[in-house]
Amino acid sequence: MPRFASIDLGSNSFLLTVASFQDGKLILEHDECRVVGIVKNLENGRIRLEALDRANKALAAFRQKISSLNLDGISVVATEGLRKPSNGLEIKSELEKTLGHAIDLISGDREAELSFLGVQEDYPDRVANKLVFDIGGASTELAVGNSSGILSKESLKIGSVLLTERFSLDQIADPIEAFEYAKSQIKNSRAANQDPASWVGVGVAGTITTLATIYLGLESYSRQKVHQLRIPTFEIKEISNLILSKSMEERRSIVGLPYNRADVLGGGLLIALALATIFRWQEIVCMDTGIRFGPIYEMARKIGAY
């Protein structure tokens, strides 16, 4: 069976996905996430050595994993986490040495495109109009489309880490100011100036999958349970308020919230709530198919495996 590996170097998390194809169907073989926080606490706009160390450890583990596999293709993409810092290209070069593979530093629009592709190929209703959103650490991507293709795509300079640091959301905080700021950023988007009445809001990446885990009260993450889960908008508000009403230590008691996401999840959920408010969604759909799945489908198509 044709087998592919896709690595997504996000602003907060690094992810490795390995999948094969049998009779044109994707079979997920390995899916791993490591919270790296490469854009956390930038020092004068530069990635800190501690963050580089965390990134190198994650990629060393990824390299060990993929080196043992017979692969037909490997994709490695980096996003706003390396676009934003002033030493991003320098860090990219260091990470390429650790991984032993070239890293493609993609644009925000390309991020949105890959997120949409990953969702579209696995969404139950391919014809439905969708707004796929990916809340990252340093940016949020929006892609609108359906089975005919992508109608619009964009990247907003707002993310869970950046919002958290701007409004000190890693401690007990009043969410109103941060929420209003998130709304103001989204209102200026191209998507907000279209007619969103019939769009389904589909969220990918760690903010939304962790939201789903907390919503279901799961002790640990289960892709089988959260993938394609529908989450009411009022639950986003309730859970974000719960997180932001607690100190970091108190957040340990929230079932389903990993401690390494406890500092930035509240900020990410305020962005999700702002999206749901502006686009008037009563609920959102959680999909565990983010950027990393897009290249897998693209590589499979090139050799006729999909």
C-alpha positions, -999 to +999 in steps of 0.1 A: +000+000+000+013+035-007+023+052+025+029+089+032+041+110+062+031+146+068+046+169+094+030+202+104+052+226+123+026+248+139+030+278+161+021+259+193+022+222+182+042+200+160+023+171+144+033+139+126+008+119+106+014+087+087-013+073+064-016+047+037-042+041+010-060+010+002-085+009-027-085+047-027-093+050+010-071+067+036-060+045+065-045+064+094-015+045+108+001+070+131-009+104+145+013+122+170+012+157+185+039+174+206+032+208+222+063+228+214+051+264+218+077+278+194+062+313+195+057+315+232+074+344+250+093+356+219+123+377+229+124+409+209+106+391+182+130+362+182+124+325+190+141+317+223+167+289+227+144+270+251+117+269+223+143+257+198+154+230+222+118+217+225+114+218+187+146+199+182+135+172+206+102+168+189+117+166+154+144+141+165+116+118+177+097+123+144+129+115+124+134+083+143+098+073+136+097+080+099+132+065+093+118+031+101+090+033+075+089+026+038+074+058+026+062+070-009+063+106+001+071+130+029+057+165+034+070+190+060+054+224+063+060+253+086+035+280+093+032+314+111+054+301+139+084+305+115+070+332+094+065+357+122+098+356+143+127+377+129+150+346+132+124+322+117+146+313+087+176+307+109+155+284+131+141+267+100+176+258+089+184+244+123+153+223+123+160+209+088+193+196+101+176+179+130+149+164+109+171+155+079+145+169+055+137+202+038+109+223+054+084+241+032+076+275+048+041+280+034+019+312+032-011+317+053-033+312+023-017+279+016-023+269+052-060+277+048-061+257+015-045+226+031-069+227+061-098+229+038-086+200+017-081+178+048-117+185+059-134+183+024-120+148+017-134+135+050-165+155+057-198+135+055-216+162+033-191+171+006-216+194-011-223+215+020-209+251+021-182+251+048-161+277+066-131+257+078-112+275+105-078+266+120-070+284+152-032+282+156-009+298+181+000+328+160-026+329+133-061+318+124-069+305+089-103+307+072-113+289+041-148+289+025-158+263+000-177+232-010-173+203-034-167+227-063-135+240-045-124+269-024-142+302-027-120+323-005-090+317+018-071+339+042-049+341+073-056+364+102-029+376+125-046+363+156-039+331+175-043+314+208-007+322+220-007+358+207-041+365+223-031+349+256+001+370+258-017+402+248-044+399+274-026+378+301-051+349+297-027+324+313-041+336+346-076+345+360-089+370+335-120+389+324-126+376+288-146+406+275-117+428+262-100+398+246-132+386+231-140+420+216-105+423+202-109+388+185-142+399+170-127+431+156-100+411+138-125+387+123-149+414+113-122+427+089-118+394+072-130+387+036-152+359+049-171+382+072-180+404+043-197+376+024-231+359+030-224+333+057-260+323+064-257+287+050-221+280+060-213+252+084-185+261+108-159+234+108-129+237+133-097+218+131-065+217+152-057+216+189-080+243+202-111+226+188-101+190+195-092+199+231-126+218+234-143+186+222-124+165+248-134+188+276-170+189+263-173+151+264-155+149+298-128+126+285-098+119+307-077+115+276-080+123+239-100+100+216-100+108+179-128+083+174-150+102+198-142+138+189-139+136+151-170+150+134-185+159+168-210+188+169-205+212+198-231+239+207-218+275+207-230+281+242-207+253+254-177+271+239-187+301+260-192+280+291-159+262+288-139+293+280-154+311+310-145+281+332-109+281+321-104+319+324-120+319+359-091+297+372-054+300+379-030+278+360-028+255+390-066+253+393-069+245+356-053+211+363-087+200+377-105+205+344-111+171+329-098+168+294-075+198+296-038+189+292-016+210+314+006+220+284-024+236+267-039+251+299-023+285+294-034+291+258-067+272+254-088+300+269-075+324+243-081+299+215-117+294+226-124+331+226-114+332+190-137+302+183-165+320+201-159+352+182-161+333+149-193+316+160-208+349+171-199+368+138-211+339+116-241+332+137-234+295+142-255+276+168-229+249+168-196+240+152-182+207+139-149+194+152-127+176+127-094+160+135-081+166+100-059+197+100-032+210+077-013+178+079-039+158+060-039+181+030-004+171+017-012+134+022-041+136-002-020+157-026+009+132-026-015+103-030-032+119-060+002+125-077+008+087-079-028+077-085-033+062-050-064+084-044 
